[in-house]
């Protein structure tokens, strides 16, 4: 094993350790998400540490099912319109669930972007939201999907994946009125927040502004981690947003 691969493996083990510390850990679960702005779809290939390649074609704004992946160094390649727009590696250990989300702008004639070792370290040690900003270049965000907290409550976190937009803030409304549940700058993610289960109205605004960029409905269920991914609306990505809701139930 080369020194570089050993480094990535150690990084992966640290990343999983930050997600949970159970003694007997199940295999890691990974799901892929496509938030790459521009093309209608993208193909994401994940080659695991045993050399098995999992290839998934995802429409913009969608994500796949969880799949079990063995520990080791995984390689991720992203193709859009038959062009390779991103290639990177990350370490995968045992014992938790992750979402790997491709984000950024896929412009024509863009050369393949590859993360440096320094950027990989930043991606991991910034936490579950881990990812260097790196402008609007295609990049991979890594999210830890482990539910934390009382199972009778729900958990919510918000990720800002709309390049070029100022920090965004999310509000929810029930009987007690509208309240803020978090704000983030691109391409960051808030910490998990406990939310009482139920149905809510949800609004996305610029942080500190009354201007509503998006409004819709949100369902919070007990024992479920809900991640709200705020992404550009593909038909008007320069000034409009949409919200993708990703859920992960409590692990048995």
Secondary structure, 3 states (H helix, E strand, C coil): CCHHHHHHHHHHHHHHHCCCCCCCCCCEEEEEEEEEECCCEEEEEEECCCCCEEEEEEECCEECCCEEECCEEEEEEEEECCEEEEEEEEEECCCCEEEEEEEEECCCCCCCEECCHHHHHHHHHCCCCCCCCCCCCCEEEEEECCCCCCCCCEEEEEEEECCCCCCEEEEEEECCEEEEEEEECCCCECCCEEECCEEEEEEEEECCCCCEEEEEEEEECCCEEEEEEEEECHHHCCCCEEEEEEEEECCC
